[in-house]
Every structure is written in structure tokens, then in C-alpha cells.
């Protein structure tokens, strides 16, 4: 996947290198243009859009997660090496993004502005003039190829970041093909509606607006990240240095300040030109104030709660209320039970005890479903795996203390395949699985583990509906 993304970025880079050769921009003016300047509010709007397009807040989560998927030694030296290479990786990616954005501006200046075509502001106008101005029919084709590659690259990374946020922060999993369809529709449907209502002439403005919105979200992603990586307790010795903290806060302050200025200028302009400013005062202004208060909360709340240790867990803890009553007609001697640390576990374990009693052997099976687990199996050591191992051990202790003979099995990857493999490789007489009772639409959304398992195993399957 990463090789594919790199290939797309390479296509974009090569396309714009050729565009630069065709356009032959003046090097002196390029170097002058690299000096930051904001002559007016329109320039600020474009500049913030470029920041959003280059950094993109969702990629902060993606880059932070990628380091955990590497095959590296989990010692202190190995982790530091992984962090070092991930920083190099991210630096190259961001600089390539910077190059692409700079190349688009340089191309526009060296072709349209230089030839007096100041009204060319839309993508659909730009490609028409490239061939006659540059005298090369390859120019508009390369421009189109670069845009397609950029769109695919951005969409894929956005989908991956969404997966990481849903699975890592919200503990919400769905089938990959469903997630991909949903993320594509969320991206495409609003664009289609706006174009249908206002015409294709607004695509350029809509594109810039989307990048500005991304930039406005940067503060909400960067500030918690700085707090987190500065915390010695959470980072366990891998926290950032004081110098990096100062630079990080400085950069975050500049970005947030520019965003605040832009929002203030835009709202002020709307209020001055609006025929009915009361609607804006009742809708846009309170919403903006709310986001500002949320931002202030994100900045200062961790400072006041410093020193308080909170255990971050992927699963909601619950207490097992099992009835350990004797049962004398046991026929199944080796019983496997799947657990997912939800309320369904209680019923599944209770039925297993009722069937097997104390003369049976019980194997508790749990599957780690993270992206890293799917890729690297039992080689992965991430936050969720660590928590799942602990919770599985807690279950083991509860049953062992009551005199039951229990073993545990941690699987990795897709639940259906992993459970089936464990069962088929072992000597089990019965498998007990709890279900969440969803069907039809939810089956499409979350998948059907029970159906996948029952077709693959050769022993009886006892299904407990929650």
C-alpha cells in the first residue's frame, strides 16, 4: 500500500517536473516567492488553504499510527530507531506535498499570470490554456494525470486515517469494503450536490474551501498531539525534548493565530455585507464561539490535569456475574469459548460452565483485529494487543481461582479465519460463541463472524444470543 502511494506521489512529481521544464519559470522570482508574505485577506485565505492541503489534520493520526506497524526490535534502541525513521518518512512526505503545491503556483504564475491571463482561476480553465501557451500538447495531459494521482493518493490516505481513528479511538470496526464506500460517498455526494445546484464553475472555490476547513481543524489535532508526546508518563521515556516542545507550540500558535484571524475577517465581512445579519448572529457566531471555547479547553485542560494518571483502554470494563454451580452430566471435555470483552461474554462463559462443569478443560479465545495484527500476526505489539492480553488474563484468573482448568489463546487478524484456524488446529469437542443479535444491515456493516466460523470448523458450534 505504501509503495502504491509512493508511486502515485512519484507520478505527480514527475508530471510537474516536466511542466516546469515546459514553463521555464524565472528562478529568481521563485526564490523570492518562497519568502512568506500575506499582502491581503485573499492571500491569507489561499495560504491557509495551502497549509491545510499540505499537512492535512487526519494525516497526523495516520503518521502516528504507521510507526506501530513496522517490524522493529521492541527494545529502547529499536523504538528510538523506528521513531527516527518514521520522522524521516513523514518529513519526505510533507516536503513532497510542499513541492506539489509550490509547483502548481509556479506553473500558474509562469504561464497564465506572465501572459496576462489573470482571470484563469479554475482547474477547468487552466488545462485549456496550457497547450497553446507552452506550445506542447503533453502539458495538459500531464496536468490531468497529476490531478488524478493526487486525488487517489489523498482519498486512500484519508480512508486509512479514518480507519485508524475509528478503530483506535472509537473502538468501532466495520467491514473494509463498507468503510471505503461510506468514505467515498461522504467525499463525493456533497461535491455532486453543490456542483448540481451551483454549476461546475464553483469547483475551484469549493476545492480551496475544503483545504481551508482542513487547516481550521489543524489546531484541534496538533495541540492534543503536542500534549500527549510531551507527557513523560504516557510516552514512557520517549517524550519529545524541551526544544521540540517549544518549536511545536510556536508552530501551533502561528497556525491557530492565522486561522483565528481568517475566521474573524470572514465573519466580519459576512456581517457587513449580509442583508439579514441577525441570522448570522444566531447561527455562525455562536458556533464559532463554541469552537473557540473547545480549542481553549484542549489547550489548557491537560495543564490542569497533569499528574493524574488515567488508564486508557480500548474496551469498556464490566464485571462477570457467573454462577459457579455444580453440574453433573458433562459430555464435552475440551470446550473452546470466544470472548470479546463485551456483555456477550458473561452468557457464553456461563453456558460453558453449565455444560462442562469442573471436569472439562476450557480455552478462552480472543482475536486482535487491528491493522497491524492483520499484517504481522503475533509479531505485532501495539496498545490494543497489550490491553487484550491483560483482559484475557483477568478472565483466566477469575475462572482459575474457582478451580476450573483454563488456558487462553490470543489470535490475530480477521476473527472468522483466526477462530477457525485455532479450532481446527486444536483438539476441541465444542465451540461456544456469543453473538450480539444483529442481522441484515448490521451484518453487512460489521460482518458475520459466526457464519464464517460455522462453515469452516468440524466440531459442534453452540451459539449464545445476547
C-alpha positions as CSV (number, residue, x, y, z in Angstrom):
1,X,0.0,0.0,0.0
2,X,2.8,2.4,0.9
3,X,4.6,1.5,-2.3
4,X,1.4,2.3,-4.2
5,X,1.1,5.7,-2.5
6,X,4.8,6.5,-3.2
7,X,4.2,5.5,-6.9
8,X,1.3,8.0,-7.1
9,X,3.3,10.8,-5.5
10,X,6.2,10.0,-7.9
11,X,3.8,10.3,-10.8
12,X,2.7,13.7,-9.5
13,X,6.3,14.8,-9.0
14,X,7.5,13.7,-12.4
15,X,4.4,15.3,-14.1
16,X,5.1,18.7,-12.5
17,X,8.9,18.5,-13.2
18,X,8.0,18.2,-16.9
19,X,5.5,21.1,-16.5
20,X,8.3,23.2,-15.0
21,X,10.6,22.4,-17.9
22,X,7.9,23.4,-20.4
23,X,7.0,26.6,-18.5
24,X,10.6,27.7,-17.8
25,X,9.9,29.9,-14.8
26,X,12.3,32.6,-13.6
27,X,14.4,31.1,-10.7
28,X,14.9,34.5,-9.1
29,X,11.2,35.1,-8.7
30,X,10.7,31.5,-7.4
31,X,13.2,32.1,-4.6
32,X,11.6,35.5,-3.8
33,X,8.2,33.8,-3.7
34,X,9.4,31.3,-1.0
35,X,9.6,34.2,1.4
36,X,6.4,34.2,3.5
37,X,4.2,37.3,3.0
38,X,0.4,38.0,3.4
39,X,-0.4,41.2,1.4
40,X,-4.2,40.9,1.9
41,X,-7.0,38.8,3.3
42,X,-7.4,37.0,0.0
43,X,-3.8,35.9,0.2
44,X,-4.3,34.7,3.8
45,X,-7.3,32.6,2.6
46,X,-5.2,30.9,-0.1
47,X,-2.2,30.5,2.2
48,X,-4.2,28.8,4.9
49,X,-5.7,26.6,2.2
50,X,-2.2,25.5,1.2
51,X,-1.3,24.7,4.8
52,X,-4.4,22.5,5.1
53,X,-3.6,20.8,1.8
54,X,0.0,20.2,2.7
55,X,-0.3,19.0,6.3
56,X,-3.9,17.7,6.5
57,X,-5.0,17.0,10.1
58,X,-6.1,13.4,9.6
59,X,-2.6,12.5,8.4
60,X,-1.2,13.4,11.9
61,X,-3.2,10.3,13.1
62,X,-2.0,8.2,10.2
63,X,1.7,9.0,10.6
64,X,1.5,8.5,14.3
65,X,-0.1,5.0,13.8
66,X,2.3,3.9,11.0
67,X,5.3,3.7,13.3
68,X,3.5,0.9,15.2
69,X,3.1,-1.3,12.1
70,X,6.8,-1.5,11.5
71,X,8.8,-4.7,12.1
72,X,11.4,-3.5,14.6
73,X,13.0,-4.6,17.8
74,X,10.8,-3.6,20.7
75,X,13.8,-2.6,22.9
76,X,14.6,1.1,23.7
77,X,17.1,1.3,20.9
78,X,14.7,-0.3,18.4
79,X,11.8,2.0,19.3
80,X,14.1,5.1,19.0
81,X,15.2,3.9,15.6
82,X,11.6,3.3,14.5
83,X,10.7,6.8,15.6
84,X,13.7,8.3,13.8
85,X,12.9,6.6,10.5
86,X,9.2,7.5,10.9
87,X,10.2,11.1,11.3
88,X,12.3,10.9,8.1
89,X,9.4,9.2,6.4
90,X,7.0,12.0,7.4
91,X,9.4,14.8,6.5
92,X,9.9,13.4,3.0
93,X,6.1,13.0,2.6
94,X,5.4,16.6,3.8
95,X,8.1,18.1,1.6
96,X,6.8,16.3,-1.4
97,X,3.4,17.7,-0.7
98,X,5.0,21.2,-0.3
99,X,6.8,20.7,-3.7
100,X,3.5,19.8,-5.4
101,X,1.6,22.8,-4.0
102,X,4.6,25.1,-4.9
103,X,4.8,23.6,-8.4
104,X,1.1,24.4,-9.0
105,X,1.6,28.0,-8.0
106,X,4.8,28.4,-10.0
107,X,3.1,26.9,-13.1
108,X,0.2,29.3,-12.8
109,X,2.5,32.3,-12.4
110,X,4.9,31.3,-15.2
111,X,2.1,30.6,-17.7
112,X,-1.1,32.5,-17.0
113,X,0.0,35.5,-15.0
114,X,3.1,36.0,-17.1
115,X,0.9,36.2,-20.2
116,X,-1.7,38.5,-18.7
117,X,-4.4,35.8,-18.2
118,X,-5.3,37.0,-14.7
119,X,-8.9,35.6,-14.9
120,X,-7.8,31.9,-15.0
121,X,-8.7,30.7,-11.6
122,X,-10.4,27.4,-12.2
123,X,-9.0,24.0,-13.0
124,X,-11.3,23.5,-15.9
125,X,-10.0,26.7,-17.4
126,X,-6.3,26.0,-16.7
127,X,-5.8,22.9,-18.8
128,X,-7.3,24.6,-21.9
129,X,-4.6,27.2,-22.0
130,X,-1.6,25.1,-21.1
131,X,-1.1,23.6,-24.6
132,X,-1.3,26.9,-26.6
133,X,0.8,28.9,-24.1
134,X,3.5,26.3,-23.5
135,X,3.4,25.1,-27.1
136,X,3.3,21.4,-26.0
137,X,0.3,19.1,-26.2
138,X,1.7,16.9,-23.5
139,X,1.3,19.7,-20.9
140,X,-2.5,19.4,-20.3
141,X,-2.3,15.6,-20.3
142,X,0.4,15.6,-17.6
143,X,-1.6,18.1,-15.6
144,X,-4.6,15.7,-15.7
145,X,-2.6,12.7,-14.8
146,X,-1.1,14.5,-11.8
147,X,-4.5,15.6,-10.6
148,X,-5.9,12.0,-10.9
149,X,-2.9,10.6,-9.0
150,X,-3.2,13.4,-6.3
151,X,-6.9,12.6,-5.9
152,X,-6.3,8.9,-5.5
153,X,-3.4,9.4,-3.1
154,X,-5.4,11.8,-0.9
155,X,-8.5,9.6,-0.9
156,X,-6.6,6.4,0.1
157,X,-4.7,8.1,2.9
158,X,-7.9,9.7,4.1
159,X,-9.6,6.3,4.2
160,X,-6.7,4.8,6.1
161,X,-6.7,7.7,8.6
162,X,-10.4,7.2,9.1
163,X,-9.9,3.5,9.8
164,X,-7.2,4.3,12.4
165,X,-9.4,6.9,14.2
166,X,-12.5,4.7,14.2
167,X,-10.6,1.6,15.4
168,X,-8.1,3.2,17.6
169,X,-10.1,5.9,19.3
170,X,-13.7,4.9,19.0
171,X,-13.2,1.1,19.0
172,X,-15.6,0.9,16.1
173,X,-15.0,-1.7,13.4
174,X,-16.8,-2.4,10.2
175,X,-16.0,-4.4,7.1
176,X,-13.4,-2.7,5.0
177,X,-15.5,-2.5,1.8
178,X,-18.3,-0.8,3.7
179,X,-16.0,1.8,5.2
180,X,-14.5,2.5,1.8
181,X,-17.9,3.0,0.2
182,X,-19.0,5.3,3.1
183,X,-15.9,7.4,3.0
184,X,-16.1,7.8,-0.8
185,X,-19.7,8.8,-0.6
186,X,-19.1,11.3,2.1
187,X,-16.4,12.9,-0.1
188,X,-18.4,12.7,-3.4
189,X,-22.0,13.3,-2.6
190,X,-21.7,16.8,-1.1
191,X,-19.5,17.8,-4.1
192,X,-22.0,16.4,-6.6
193,X,-24.9,18.3,-4.8
194,X,-23.0,21.6,-4.8
195,X,-22.0,21.3,-8.5
196,X,-25.6,20.3,-9.5
197,X,-27.0,23.3,-7.7
198,X,-24.4,26.0,-8.5
199,X,-22.7,24.6,-11.6
200,X,-19.2,23.4,-12.2
201,X,-17.9,27.0,-12.0
202,X,-17.7,26.7,-8.2
203,X,-15.4,23.7,-8.2
204,X,-12.3,25.8,-7.7
205,X,-13.8,27.8,-4.9
206,X,-15.1,24.6,-3.3
207,X,-11.7,22.9,-3.5
208,X,-10.0,25.9,-1.8
209,X,-12.7,26.0,0.9
210,X,-12.2,22.3,1.6
211,X,-8.5,22.9,2.2
212,X,-9.2,25.9,4.4
213,X,-11.6,23.7,6.5
214,X,-8.7,21.2,6.9
215,X,-6.4,23.9,8.1
216,X,-9.0,25.2,10.6
217,X,-9.1,21.6,12.0
218,X,-5.3,21.5,12.4
219,X,-5.2,23.1,15.9
220,X,-7.7,20.5,17.2
221,X,-5.3,17.7,16.0
222,X,-1.9,19.3,16.7
223,X,-2.4,20.6,20.2
224,X,-3.6,17.3,21.8
225,X,-0.7,15.6,20.0
226,X,1.8,18.0,21.5
227,X,0.3,17.5,25.0
228,X,0.5,13.7,24.5
229,X,4.0,13.4,23.2
230,X,5.3,15.8,25.9
231,X,3.9,13.7,28.7
232,X,6.7,11.6,30.3
233,X,4.3,9.2,31.9
234,X,2.3,8.4,28.8
235,X,5.4,8.2,26.5
236,X,7.4,6.1,29.0
237,X,10.7,7.8,28.3
238,X,10.1,8.5,24.5
239,X,8.7,12.0,25.1
240,X,9.9,14.9,22.9
241,X,12.7,17.3,24.1
242,X,12.1,20.7,25.6
243,X,13.4,22.3,22.3
244,X,11.0,20.3,20.2
245,X,8.1,21.3,22.6
246,X,8.9,25.0,22.2
247,X,9.1,24.8,18.4
248,X,5.9,22.7,18.3
249,X,4.0,25.2,20.4
250,X,5.4,28.1,18.3
251,X,4.2,26.5,15.0
252,X,0.8,25.5,16.5
253,X,0.4,29.1,17.8
254,X,1.2,30.6,14.3
255,X,-1.3,28.2,12.6
256,X,-4.1,28.8,15.1
257,X,-3.5,32.6,15.1
258,X,-3.7,32.7,11.3
259,X,-6.9,30.6,11.4
260,X,-8.4,32.8,14.0
261,X,-7.6,36.0,12.0
262,X,-9.1,34.4,8.9
263,X,-12.3,33.3,10.6
264,X,-12.7,36.8,12.2
265,X,-12.1,38.6,8.9
266,X,-14.6,36.3,7.0
267,X,-17.3,36.6,9.6
268,X,-16.9,40.4,9.9
269,X,-17.2,40.6,6.1
270,X,-20.3,38.5,6.1
271,X,-21.9,40.6,8.8
272,X,-21.1,43.8,6.9
273,X,-22.5,42.6,3.5
274,X,-25.4,40.4,4.7
275,X,-28.9,41.7,4.2
276,X,-30.0,39.9,7.3
277,X,-27.1,39.8,9.8
278,X,-29.4,38.6,12.6
279,X,-29.4,35.1,11.2
280,X,-25.5,35.1,11.2
281,X,-25.5,36.3,14.8
282,X,-27.8,33.5,15.8
283,X,-26.1,30.7,13.9
284,X,-22.5,31.3,12.7
285,X,-21.3,33.5,15.6
286,X,-22.4,31.1,18.4
287,X,-21.0,28.1,16.5
288,X,-17.6,29.9,16.1
289,X,-17.5,30.9,19.8
290,X,-18.3,27.3,20.7
291,X,-15.3,26.0,18.6
292,X,-13.1,28.7,20.2
293,X,-14.0,27.6,23.7
294,X,-13.4,24.0,22.7
295,X,-10.0,24.9,21.4
296,X,-9.1,26.8,24.7
297,X,-10.3,23.7,26.6
298,X,-8.0,21.5,24.5
299,X,-5.1,23.8,25.2
300,X,-5.4,24.3,28.9
301,X,-7.3,21.2,30.3
302,X,-4.2,18.9,30.1
303,X,-2.2,21.5,32.0
304,X,-4.6,21.4,35.0
305,X,-4.9,17.6,34.9
306,X,-1.2,17.0,34.8
307,X,-0.1,14.3,37.2
308,X,-3.4,12.5,37.1
309,X,-2.9,9.0,35.6
310,X,-5.8,7.6,33.6
311,X,-5.7,4.1,32.2
312,X,-6.6,4.2,28.5
313,X,-8.4,1.1,27.5
314,X,-10.0,0.0,24.2
315,X,-12.8,-1.9,25.8
316,X,-15.4,-0.9,28.5
317,X,-14.7,-2.9,31.7
318,X,-17.5,-4.9,33.1
319,X,-17.9,-7.4,35.9
320,X,-18.7,-11.1,35.3
321,X,-21.6,-12.3,37.4
322,X,-21.1,-16.0,36.9
323,X,-22.9,-18.7,38.9
324,X,-20.4,-21.5,39.7
325,X,-23.0,-24.2,40.4
326,X,-22.1,-27.9,40.1
327,X,-23.4,-29.7,37.1
328,X,-23.0,-33.5,36.9
329,X,-23.8,-34.7,33.3
330,X,-20.8,-33.4,31.4
331,X,-20.2,-34.9,28.0
332,X,-17.9,-32.2,26.5
333,X,-14.3,-32.4,27.9
334,X,-12.5,-29.8,25.9
335,X,-14.5,-26.6,25.4
336,X,-13.5,-23.5,23.5
337,X,-15.2,-20.2,24.2
338,X,-14.7,-17.0,22.1
339,X,-14.6,-13.8,24.2
340,X,-14.6,-10.1,23.0
341,X,-14.7,-8.4,26.4
342,X,-18.3,-7.3,25.9
343,X,-21.5,-8.2,27.8
344,X,-21.9,-11.3,25.5
345,X,-19.0,-13.0,27.3
346,X,-21.0,-13.5,30.5
347,X,-23.7,-15.6,28.9
348,X,-21.1,-17.6,26.8
349,X,-19.0,-18.4,29.8
350,X,-22.0,-19.3,32.0
351,X,-23.3,-21.8,29.4
352,X,-19.8,-23.3,29.0
353,X,-19.6,-23.8,32.8
354,X,-23.1,-25.3,32.9
355,X,-22.2,-27.8,30.1
356,X,-18.7,-28.7,31.2
357,X,-18.5,-28.4,34.9
358,X,-15.2,-28.7,36.7
359,X,-14.1,-31.9,34.9
360,X,-13.7,-30.1,31.5
361,X,-10.8,-28.1,30.1
362,X,-11.7,-24.5,28.9
363,X,-9.9,-22.5,26.3
364,X,-10.7,-18.8,26.1
365,X,-10.1,-17.4,22.5
366,X,-9.8,-13.7,21.6
367,X,-8.8,-12.2,18.3
368,X,-6.9,-8.9,17.9
369,X,-8.4,-7.2,14.9
370,X,-6.1,-4.2,14.4
371,X,-4.5,-3.4,11.1
372,X,-1.1,-4.3,12.5
373,X,-2.5,-7.7,13.7
374,X,-3.8,-8.4,10.2
375,X,-0.5,-7.6,8.6
376,X,2.0,-9.0,11.1
377,X,0.1,-11.5,13.2
378,X,1.6,-12.4,16.6
379,X,4.6,-10.2,15.8
380,X,2.6,-7.1,16.5
381,X,3.0,-5.3,19.8
382,X,0.5,-2.4,19.9
383,X,-1.7,-0.8,22.5
384,X,-4.8,-2.9,21.8
385,X,-2.8,-6.2,21.9
386,X,-1.4,-5.3,25.3
387,X,-4.8,-4.5,26.7
388,X,-6.4,-7.6,25.2
389,X,-3.7,-9.8,26.7
390,X,-4.4,-8.3,30.1
391,X,-8.2,-8.7,29.9
392,X,-7.8,-12.3,28.7
393,X,-5.5,-12.9,31.7
394,X,-8.1,-11.4,34.0
395,X,-10.7,-13.8,32.7
396,X,-8.2,-16.7,33.2
397,X,-7.7,-15.6,36.8
398,X,-11.4,-15.4,37.6
399,X,-12.0,-19.0,36.4
400,X,-8.8,-20.5,37.7
401,X,-9.5,-19.2,41.2
402,X,-12.8,-21.1,41.2
403,X,-11.0,-24.3,40.4
404,X,-11.6,-24.5,36.6
405,X,-8.8,-25.7,34.3
406,X,-8.4,-22.8,31.8
407,X,-6.0,-21.9,29.0
408,X,-6.0,-18.9,26.8
409,X,-5.4,-18.3,23.1
410,X,-4.8,-15.0,21.5
411,X,-5.4,-14.9,17.7
412,X,-4.6,-12.2,15.2
413,X,-6.3,-10.9,12.1
414,X,-9.9,-11.5,10.8
415,X,-12.0,-13.1,13.5
416,X,-13.7,-15.7,11.3
417,X,-10.5,-17.1,9.8
418,X,-8.4,-16.8,13.0
419,X,-11.0,-18.6,15.2
420,X,-11.5,-21.4,12.6
421,X,-7.7,-21.9,12.4
422,X,-7.4,-22.2,16.2
423,X,-10.3,-24.6,16.4
424,X,-9.1,-26.8,13.5
425,X,-5.5,-26.9,14.8
426,X,-6.6,-27.9,18.4
427,X,-8.4,-30.9,19.9
428,X,-11.7,-29.3,20.9
429,X,-15.1,-31.1,21.4
430,X,-17.2,-28.0,21.4
431,X,-17.0,-24.2,20.5
432,X,-19.3,-21.7,22.3
433,X,-19.7,-18.3,20.7
434,X,-21.8,-15.3,22.0
435,X,-23.5,-13.1,19.4
436,X,-24.7,-9.6,19.5
437,X,-28.0,-10.4,17.8
438,X,-27.6,-8.1,14.8
439,X,-28.7,-9.2,11.3
440,X,-29.3,-7.9,7.8
441,X,-27.9,-4.3,7.6
442,X,-25.7,-4.7,10.6
443,X,-24.3,-8.0,9.1
444,X,-23.2,-6.0,6.1
445,X,-21.8,-3.3,8.3
446,X,-19.9,-5.3,10.9
447,X,-19.5,-8.7,9.2
448,X,-20.8,-12.2,10.2
449,X,-18.1,-13.9,12.3
450,X,-20.4,-16.8,13.3
451,X,-21.4,-17.7,9.8
452,X,-17.7,-17.7,8.7
453,X,-16.7,-19.9,11.6
454,X,-19.6,-22.5,11.3
455,X,-18.7,-23.2,7.7
456,X,-15.0,-23.8,8.5
457,X,-15.0,-25.9,11.7
458,X,-15.7,-29.6,12.0
459,X,-16.9,-29.7,15.6
460,X,-20.3,-28.6,17.1
461,X,-20.9,-24.9,17.5
462,X,-23.1,-23.7,20.4
463,X,-24.3,-20.1,19.7
464,X,-25.5,-17.9,22.6
465,X,-27.6,-15.0,21.5
466,X,-27.0,-11.9,23.7
